[in-house]
Amino acid sequence: MTNKQVDMAVYDWRPWTPDAGYFIHWNWLPDSFWNCWSYVNTEAQTLGHEAITMDTGSPERQAKLRRFQEMVNGDIGLISAVLI
């Protein structure tokens, strides 16, 4: 994982703050601490970098975060693990 070359992983990290931008910042941008898949998508990266610097209540920010999530889910297979 330190080489960021993971083919498949069980991923259970949850952010301390309930904010998708925070989660994206720590996990999905190329310079993120935990981007262990070495995920790179130029359009998604641009959206992610723009969104994390915007006001958290901004509708435009929410649209960018939603589009970012759609792109990641389209690029790689993710299975959401929600505990009920």
Summary of the structure (lengths in Angstrom):
residues: 84
radius of gyration: 12.7
end to end distance: 28.6
largest distance: 36.3
contacts: 176
relative contact order: 0.17
helix: 43%
strand: 0%
